């Protein structure tokens, strides 16, 4: 099933990322042995970063994939990252680092949205690059993003395929024309900006917190910290049937609780901390008063206990004690993996058999089981089965764990959970790649030129839109709008039907004698031809006359009064229609002043922006998409 999911993206569950590593240039047939050796080197090089990392849902896992159809043999995998999108971008960083350290490998990465790397750099993509044209074109190669181009002229057809390339063709182009396939600098910069915080982010995203948990959970997490994620997810996604198993606890009794320091990812900690939950009185779990200094530790421990109990309750009835997971040493890849770890100095010179060496070896075993081992060599156990297996095999003392709880290092501050509006704005601006201002005060001191608003809006409405949406101008320095009279009049003639010989039956009276049409067909035809020969100047003159009449009709209405007019010679900026309309309109001499389009545009935009009260809305969204940021309304 995993192999099928790897080949067919449409079958992937939501929040799933797939990745493939190909050899460049493509080797001779049967590259299996060489790719397996390459796999050992790749996973061992990633051990310092991935060993010990707590994946939110599924781990980064590489497997050898034989050739299938037009997909050559490769190393690849699929990971469901769940609610933690940081796991997806960590995988992007890992893939980028692999292609940098192993220059003979090229990699593709995509998820349910397709080539999401292009989505990240959408503002800088060439016009031709769309989801329909991007297939087999986007690769990491030698640590840089490459995009296979399309031929722009007949000469490029000699080395570029006319349609979407196959994977083999793309890899061949990366090998022979890598410089011409290198993505533009703004595109590469957008991707670099997204992953530039790694590998430090692996550690800054960790959060250590005190938890008052049953001793069994403390012992399990000491040995397998990665089992924290499924326990948090079990509690976070609980349902009434799950909670039924927690009425009386069978596996993690509350009287065995000890204080311990648990390492979370920030996503897991937030999911657990922000959940409001009151335990069933039959469970035996009680919480101290909220004013108690250890209330948070008790609440976190109670939630973790429920999560672990739910995990174990789902497999307790059919989990035989004899069902054990095979040792990693039985896997044919283990020996080569350990050799690669030693070559990469994973153990840091620690003596074999020392306590630190054993801890590192144990972490490497967990990493190997998650990211390397073959499913055939070790049958997969559910997280609950793994917890029960550890409880059967581990020996721990509640008294010793209680003593350890008396001398724990300090926990981390969780004030990062509270985000101010200013911090949120800064995060959104950083995510969009826009230049940040130093402070809100600096924004207030800037001079805002309202001419930029009108220029940008005029440039926006002058753009020709398509089914793919409107083009937003990114700068107020826009060019003049070109007006083609012939095209304009031609369009009007088509709209008005001046080129059609047919008459719309809706324009005829139902009681009209249609025989008149037959008798005068020839004369009507001549008259129709004369109408078709109407010059563009006459058409425009008629339109101007229509517009003039419309202005006079509307001038005396509420619509006419709602617009700000251009100041007339007498200095009046508005026409007092209410006083003059009755007398002057009768004579047909009503003076209609032209509307000040720019002033009305700015007034309406500012009124809309002010009514948003600092929240998101149409006016701010339109202006910010054009690169215009208005100051806050200080009059409110």
N, C-alpha and C positions, 0 to 999 in steps of 0.2 A: 504493500500500500504506500509506503514511504517513497519507493521508487516511482510509482505512478504519480504521486503528488509532485515530485520533483520535476517531472516532465510536463505536467499539465497545470498551469497556474490557475486556471479557472476553477479547479477543484480544491484549491487551498482553502482552509478555514480563514476567517477574518483575522487580521493582524498577524499575517505570516509573511516572512521574508525568505526568499530562496537565493542561493549563491552557487556559482560554478567556477572552477579553476581549470583552465585548459593549457596544454603545452603549446608554446610558440617557438619555432615553427612546428607544425603538426608532424609527429613522428611517423615512422613506418608502422604497418599493422602490428597488432598485439603489443600495445604499450603498457599492459597491465602491471608487470613486475616493476617497471621504472616508475610508474605513477604511485604504486604502493610505497616504494622507498621515498618518493617525494612527499607522500602523505606523512610518513614518520617524521621527516625533517620539519614539515610545516607545523604539525601539532606540538612538537617539542619546542619549537621556537616561540610558540604562543603560551607555553606553560607558565612563565613568570607573570603574565597578564591575566590569564583565564583561570589558573588553578586557585581555588578559593573564592572565585567570584560567585555571587548568588544571582543566578538567572531567575527572572520573574516567573517564567512559565516553562520554557524549554531551553536547553543549553545549545550553544553553537556546536554543531556536530558535522564532521567531515567524513565522507564515505567514498570509496572508489566506485565509480559508475562506469560500466562497460558501454561501448558504443550502442546507440539505439536510433535507428532511422538516420536522419541527417544530423543527429547530435553525436559528435565524436566522444570517445572515452574521456572521462574527466574526473576530478575530485569535486564533490558537491554535497549540498545538504539543504534542509529546510528547517526553519525555526519559527515557532509560534511565540511571539514576544508578549502577547497579552496586552495589559494596560500600560506597560512600561515601554514607551517608544525609545527611551535611551538605550535599551537593549538592541534595538534595530540599528541605531547609529553607532553603537559599539561594534557591531558586526561589520558595518561599512568601514570603520577604522581598521579592524583586523584584516579585512580583505585588502584594503589599500596597503597595509604594511606587508602582507604576504607578497604582493606583486612587487613591492619595493625591495624586499630581501631576496626574493627568488625571481630574477628578471626573465626567466624563461616561462613564466606563468602569466596568463591574462585572465581576468575575472569579470564576470557579469553579475549584477545584483539587481533584483527586482522584488516587488511585493504585490499585494492585491491591487494596488493602484497602477501597476505597470512599472515603467522606469522612473521611480520616485526621485532619483538623483536629478533628472531633468526638471521635475516639479520644483525642486529646491532652487534651481537656477533658471526658472521660467522667464524671468525678466530679461535674460541675456541670450536666449536661444535664437538661432536664425529662423526666418519665416517658414522654411521648408520642413523644419523638424517638428513633427506632430506625433501623437500616439500611433497614428497609422503608418508613419514612415520611420519610426525609431527602432523597429524590430531588428535585432542582431547588429546594432550599430554602436551601442554604448558599452565600453569596457574600461576597467582599470588595467593599465599596462605600465610596468616599471614605476609604480607609485603615482602615476598621473592618469587623469581621466582622458580617454580618447573617444572620439565620435567619428565613425566612418562616414565621410561626406557623400553627397550625391554628385553626379557629373554635372558641371555647370556649362560645359561646351562640348562639342563633338570630339575634341582632342582628348578629353579626360575619359571618354568611353573605352580607351585602350587599356586602362588599368582599373576603372571603377565600374561595377555592375550597374546596369540601367535600372534594375528593380532592387527590392530589398535583398541584401546579400545573405547567403547561408553562413552558418557559423564557421565552416572551414574557409570560405572566401574571406570573411572578416578577419580571421586569425592570420591568413596569408597577407592581407593588406597591412595588418599591424606589424608584421615581420619586415615587409619590403618598403612600406611608406609610412612608418610610424610618425615622422615629423609632419606629414601632411594630414594625418589623422588626429593629431593632438588637438584637444578641445581648446576653444578660445580662452584667453586668460580670465575674462570676467566669469566664465562658467566654472573654470577650475577654482577660482578664488571663492566663489559661492560655496562650493563643496568643501574646500579647505576650512572655511570659516565655520562650517557646521560641525566639523570633527576636530577642530584645532585644540579643544579642551582635553582631548585624550592624549596620553593614558592617565593624566592626573585625575580626570573626572571619575575614573574607576574608584578611586579612594575618597575623593571629596563627596561622592554620592552615598557613602556609607554613613550610617547613624547608629551610635551605640547608646543603648538605653537600659536602665534597670528594669528587670522583670521578676515578679514574685511568682515562680512557676513550680509545679511538682518536680521532685528530684529526677524522675525518669526523663522529663523533657530537657532538663539542664544537662543530663548525661548524654542524651542523644545529640543535642546541638553542639556539644563539645566535640563529638566525633564526626558528625555530619551537619555542619552549619547550613548546607544547601537545602536540607529538609525543612528549613524555616519557611521557604516560599510556598510550598504546597499547603502547609498548615495555615498560613495567613489567608491563602486563597480559599481554603475550605471554610474558614470562619466568615470571610468577606462575602462569599457566595452562598451562604447557608440558607436553608429553607426549613419549614416546620418539621419535615421528616428527619432532617439532620439533627435538629435540636431535640427530637424525641430521644435520641441515643444519649443525650447529655443530662437527662433527668437524674438518674443516679450514675455517677462516673464509675466505669469498670476498670480503666487502665491508668488514669492519672488522678489519684485521690487528692483532695485539697489538703489533708492533714500532713502530706509529705512536702509541702511547698518550701522552697529555699529562694534566697535572693541571688540573682545571677546577672551578669552583664551580657546582653544579647546584641549581636551586630546585625542590623537591618540594612537594606537599601532604603533610600529616602522614600521611594514609592511604596514599598511594603510597610514602612513605619507609618506613613500618612494614612494608608488604607486601614491599618489597625487602630491607630490613635483616634481618628476622626469618627469611628463607628460608635454610636450610642447604643449601649446594650446593658440590660439588667438580667443577671443570671436567675435561673429557676431556683426557688428556695429548696427544692428537693435535691439539687446538685451538690449542696454542701458548701458552695462558694459564696462568700460574703465579702463586701467591700467596706473599708473604713470610711469615715466622714471625708468629704471633699477637702476639708481644711487640713487633713493629715498630710504630712510631708511625703509619705510613701503611697498616697492614693493612686498616683499615676502608675507606679510599679505594680500595685495590686491589680489595677484595671487591665493593664497590658498583659500581665501573667494570666489573669482569668480568661481573657480572650484567646490567648495562645493555647491554653489548656483545652478550651472548647474546640479550637481548630484541630489539634492533635487527636482529640477524642473522636471527632467526626471522621478523620482519616482512618483511624484504626477500626472504628465500628463498621465501616463499609467492607472490611475484608476479614473480620474476626471469625465469621461463621464458616468460611471455606479456606482458611489459611492453615495448612498443615505445618507442624513444626519441622517436618523433614524437608519442606521445600526451601531450599537455600540457593543463594546466588553463587555461581561458580567464581572461583578466585580469578583475578585478572591475570595471574601468572599462567593460566591455561590458555590464554588468548595468544595466537601465533604472532600478533603484532607487539606484544608486551616487551619482549626482549629487545627488539629494535628500538622501541620507544624509550626504554631506560637508557640504552646506549646513547641515543640522541640527547637525552636530558643531561647526561654527564658531559657530553661534548659541549653543550651550551652552558655549562657551569651552573646548572639549576640548583645543585646542592651547596653551592657557595663554599666549597672546600671543607664541609663538615665531614667528620669521620664517620664511616659507615658503622651503624649500630648505636650512635649517640642519640640522645633524646631529640635534639633538633633535627637530625637526619631522619629519624622515624616519623616526626611530624610532617616533614616535607614529603617523605615517601607516601604517607597516608593521603596527603592532599593530592599528590600526583596520581594515586590510584583512583580517587574519586573523579578527577579530571579525565582520566583515561576511560573510565566507565561511561562518562557522559559524552565525550567528544570523539573517541577513537574506536572503542571496542566494537566488534561485530555482534549484531543481535543473535547470531547463531551460537556464538561461544558462551554467551551468558543470557539466560532467559530474563526478560524484563519483569521486574517486580513493581507493583504499584507503590507509591510513596507510603501508604499505610502499611503494606507488607514489609517494606524496608524498616519502618519504625519498629514494628513488632519483632522483626528479626534482630534488630539492635538491642531491644529490651531483653531478649532471651540470651544474648551473647555478652552484653556488657556487665561488668561488675562495678558497682558504685556504692558509696556509703552516704546516707543522708546526713549523718553527723559531719563528715568531712566537707560535704558541699555547703553545709550551713556555716562552717568555719571559714571557708573560702568567701562566702558572702559577706563576712564581716570586714574584709579588707579588699574590697573591689576598687579599681581605679574610677575616677569620676566619669559620669555619663556625659554625653554631648548635649549642648544647648539646642532646643528644638524651636527657637524663635523664628527659624526660617519658614515655619508653617504659616506665619502671619505675614502677608504681603500687603504693603501700602499701595495706594493708587499710583504714586510716583514710581515705585518699583515695577508695578505691572506695566506702566507705559514704557519704561526702560526695557523690560524684557521683550515687549512686543516690537519695539523699534530695533532691538538687536536681532530678533528673529527675522525681521524683514530686511535686514542689511542696511538700514538707513543710518546716516551719520547722526550721532547723539549730540545733543546740546549738554553743556556742563551742568546746568541747573534750570529750574523753572524761571528763576530770576533773569537769567540771560535771555530767555524767550521774551519776557516782558520788555526788555530794553531794546529789542530789535525793532527797526522801522519796517512796517508792513506797507508795501505798495499795492494799493487796490487795483492799480492798472494791470498787475500781474494776474489778478483774478479774472478780469474781463478778457485779457489776451488768451489765457489758457482755456477759458470756456469757449471762446470763438474758435480756437484751434481744435478743440474737442468736437464741436458740432460740425466743423468743416471736414472732418475725417469720414471716409467711406467705410461703413461697417459691413460685415459679412455674417454668415451663419455662425462664425466662431466668436462673434462679439465685437464690441467697439474698441478702438485703439485709443489709449489714454496718453495724451502728450506728457512727457516727463520734464519738460522745461518750458518756462514762459517765453523763451526766445524762439517764437514760432515764425515761420515764413508767411508771406502774404497769400491770401486765398485766391486762386486763379478761377476766373469765370469765363466759361466758354459759351458764347451767345448761341452758336449753332446747336450745340448739344442741348442747351436749355430749351430753346424753342422747339427742337425736335421732340424732346420729352413731353412738352406741353401739348404738342399736336397729337401725340399718341394718347395722352390722358384725355384730351377733349374729343378724341375720335375723329379728328379732321382727315385722317387717312383711310377711313372706312366708308365703303359705299353702302353699307347696310343701315337700315333705319330700325331703331328700337321700337318695337310695338307698344312699349309703355308710353311713348310720347304721342301716340295716336288716341283719339277719342274712340271709345268702344262703339259708338253709333255712327262713326264716319263711314262714308261710302268708299270701300276699297277699290271700286271700279275706277275711281278718279286716278288712282295710282297707276293702273294699267294704261289708261289713255294718255297720261302725261309722262310716261316713263322716259321718253327720249329727252324731253325738256328738263326733267329732274336730273337726268344724268349729266347734262351740260352744266346745270347750276351746281351740281356736286363737284364737278371738275374745277369750276371757277373758285369754289370755296377751298379746294385743296391747294390751289395756286396762291392762296393768300400769303403775302410776304411775312417774314419774321418781324419786320418793323410794325406792320399793322397788328399782328398778334400781340406784341408787347404793348402797343398803344391801347388796345382793348383791355388788356389786363390792368394797366395803370388806371383806366377809367373805372373798371370794376372796383379796384382797391380804393379809389377816391370816394366812390359812392358808399362803400362799406365804412370808411372812416367817418363820413358825415352821418351815416345811420347810427353808428356806435358812439359818437361823441356825446350825445345827450343821455346815454345810459350809464348805469353804475359801472359797467366795464370800462367805459371811456374815462370816468372820473378816477378810477383806481390807479391809473398810470401817471407817472411824473413826466411832464412835457419839457421840451427844450425851451429855455427862456426866450421870450420874444423881445422885439426892439424896445418895448416900453419897460422892460425889466420884470414883467410878470412871469413867474415860472409855472403858473397853472392857468388854464382857461376856465373862467367862471361860467361854466355851461348852464348852470341853473338859472342865472339871470338873463342870459342872452339867447338861450336856445329857442324860447317861444317866439320871439320877434324875428330873429335873424334866420331861423330855419325855414320860416314861411317864405322868405325872399330867396332862399337857396344860397345865402351869403355867409353861412356859418363858418367862422374861421377855425380851422382845425390845425393846431400846432403839432409838429411831429413828436413822437414819443422818444424820450432819452433812453435808448436801449441799455447803454452801459450802466447808467445810474439805477434803472429799475432792476437790472440783473444783480448788482451789488447789494441793493436794499433787500431784495428777496432772499439772497443767500445769507446775508447777515441776520435777517430775521429768523430764518430757519435754523441757523447755527446757534443763535441765542436761545431758541425754544428747546434745544436739546439739553440744556442745563448741564453741560459738561459730559454728557453721555454720548455713546455712538449714535450716529444718525446719518441721513442721506447727505446733508451738506458737508459735514466733516469727512465722510468717506470719499465723496467726489473730489473735494479739494486736496485731501492728503494723497489720493491716487495721482494727482497732478503735481505732487511735490510742494504743495502750499499748505502751511500749517499756521492757523490763526491763533492769536493769544486768547486766553480765557477771558470771559466777560467779567470785568471787575465791578460792573455796576449792579450786579445781582446781590 
